[in-house]
Amino acid sequence: MEKKIEIANKIETMIKNEEKHLDWLQSNNAPQEFIELSRWHIVHYNERLKEYRESAPTPQKEWKTFFIEIDWNGYTTREIVQFESMEIAERNYNSAISITEVEIDVKPVNSNN
């Protein structure tokens, strides 16, 4: 995966360089065939970049589980939720009585994937 990311970064650099080259060609009244060829390269590099990005696997998110106590107009509720971090849990439950990270093994019962 790291190799594909490295290649994608290089292709992005090539696109930026070719865009600068195209600007230079246009501002210096280069022959139209050179301008068109430069445009073709930009399209080509963008297509390659898209292919690399689509083929790279997406990293799995690390979920953390939180036990949250909430006061709703005089009565207390408890919820178990999952977020990527305590900061996100606190942001989403900013008026919670308490937020505690817990360890619970959550597994899907049925999966339609």
N, C-alpha and C positions, 0 to 999 in steps of 0.2 A: 504494500500500500504506500509506503514512504517513497518508493521509486516513482509511482504514478503521480504523487503530489509534486515531487521534484521535477518531473517532466512537464506537468501542467504549469508550474511556475516558470519554467524556461519558455514554454509556448506563450505565456502571457507577456514575457519580456520581448519575445520576437514580434508579437502583435504591436506592442508599444513602439518598438523600433521601426517597424514597417509603417505605422501611422505617421511617425516623424518624417520618414523618408517620403511618404506620399505628400505630406505638407510641403516639404522642400521641393519636390518635383513640380507641384502645382504653382508654388510661388516663384519658381524659376522658369516657368513656361516650357517645361520639358515636353518632348513629343507625346502625343496622346496615347500612343501604344505603351510607353513606359508608365504613364499614369494608370491606365487600365490594368496592366500587369501587376502594379503595386496593389491596386484594389482587389484583384483576384487573390493575391497572396494573403491579404487581411482576411478575406472570406474563408479561404482555405485554412488558415491558422485557427480561426474561430471555430470552424467545424471540428478540427482535431482536438481543440481544447474541450469542446462539448463532449466529444467521445470519451476522452480521458476522465472527465468529471463524472459522467454517467456510469463508467465501468468501475470506478473506485468504490469499494464497500463503505457504507456509512458506519461510523463507530457506534457501538452500543452505548446507550446512556446508563450511567450508574445512578440508580434510584436509591434514595434514602427514605425510610419510613418514619413518620412522626405521629405521636399521640397528642391530640390537641384538645384542650378544654376551653369551652366558649360560654360566656354568659349572654343569653338572648333574652333581654328584657325580664330578668328575674329568675329564669330557669337555666340550668347548666346542661350543656350537651357535650358529648365527647365524640371525636372523630379520629379515624385513622386515615392518613393521607400520605401520598408519596410525592416528593419533590426532589430536585437534583441537589439542593443544599438547604441548610438551616436559614440562610439569608432569604431565599425564595419563600420558604414556609412562613417566616416572620413577616415578609412583605404582604403575603396573601391573607394572613391571619393576624394583622397588626393589633387587633383589640382582644386577642386571646388571653385567657387567664394564665395558661401555661402551654408551652410547646416542648415536648420531650422527644428526642430521637430514640426510637425503639428498634429492636431487631425482630422482624417477623418475616418468615419465608412465604412470599406471596406467589402462588402458581396458578396459571389459568386452568379452569376445569375443562372447558371446551375451547378449541381454537379453530377458527375458520381460515387461518392463514395458509 
